[in-house]
Structures are given as C-alpha cells and as structure tokens.
Amino acid sequence: MPQQQVKKKGKIRKEPFFGKLTKLFEDYTAIFVVGCDNIGSSHMQQIKRAIRAHGVVVKAKNTLVRRSLRLNAEAHPDWLAILPYIKGNIALVFTNGDDLPSMKKNAS
C-alpha cells in the first residue's frame, strides 16, 4: 500500500518560493508589473512560452511577493520601490533585455 504524502505547512512550504523570487530579483535587470485581469489560463501559458527564452513570468500571491521583498529590504532597499504596484491581479516579468517578443501573430 503506498504511503500518503504529508503536506508541508506554512513557512516550510513557502521558503523555497522566497529563495526563488530573491534569485530572480538578483539575476534580472528589468522587472515589469503586468495586470492580468481577464486573461485565461491558456493565454497565460502562451505568453509564458513566448517569453521563456527572454525572461521569466511569475504569477504568485501578492502577500508572498511583498513578504519576500520585505525580507530582503535590508540588503536591497531599492527593491521596495516596487511594493506600491503589487496590488490586484498581477504578474511579474523578469528580463535582462528589452527585446521581448511581440504577441501579435504574423498577418500573412
């Protein structure tokens, strides 16, 4: 009989996300805060696939993003400038360049 997996609780489950987000903030030079209202999951996946070669799209709970920023406030006080924009249904797009692909399909 297979053993049941025990769900991790609270802080233990969230710690890897804080590390991942901190690494993204450190590795990428540009961050876009994008509103995600009225975007379906399949469209969001298409966007993530298109941007994959140029950057990373993170859609997470706002409280986790805010907490991650505040945990790193002492080492990186400039990151706190993004806090007022972490409201509503948003995604963060991390990139090192300004050459993100267009989402328009070719009209040929």
Secondary structure by P-SEA (a helix, b strand, c coil): cbbbbbbbcccccaaaaaaaaaaaaaccccccccccccccaaaaaaaaaaacccbbbbbccaaaaaaaaaaacccccccccccccccccbbbbbbccccccccccccc
